[in-house]
């Protein structure tokens, strides 16, 4: 997580949403969080 944040900061990207971290097999809550993050990212790319 720290490495990704360092790269994003270096590229001057802004955080759209809180990061999603999944440890172990993803459950329904983790999949929903990933979907929401992807949808928010896609919406900002289109805008």
N, C-alpha and C positions, 0 to 999 in steps of 0.2 A: 504494500500500500504506500509506503513512504517513497519508494522508488518512482512509482507512477505519479505521485504528487509532485516530486522534484522535477520530473520531465515536463509535466503540465505547466508548472510554474515557469520553467525555462522557456517554454513556448508561448507564455503569456495567455494561456487559456484560463477561462473563468469556470468555477464550479457551478454547475446548474442545479445539482441535487447532491445530497449526501451520498458518499460511496456505499456500495453494497459489498459486504464480505461474507462469503459462505465457506464454512469449514465443515467438511464431511459431505455426505450425500445431500443434495438440495431437496428441500421439502416444498410444499405448496407456497408457504410464506416467502421463502427465498426466491422461488421462480416468479412470483408476483412482483417482488421488489426488483428483480432483474428486468422484468417486462416494463415496469414503470420507468426505470432508469433509461432503458432503450427508447421508449416512446417519447420521453422528455427530450432526449438527445436528438432524435429524429425531428421532432417538432421545431427545435431551435435551429437545426440545419436548414430547414425549409424556409423559415422566417427571414 
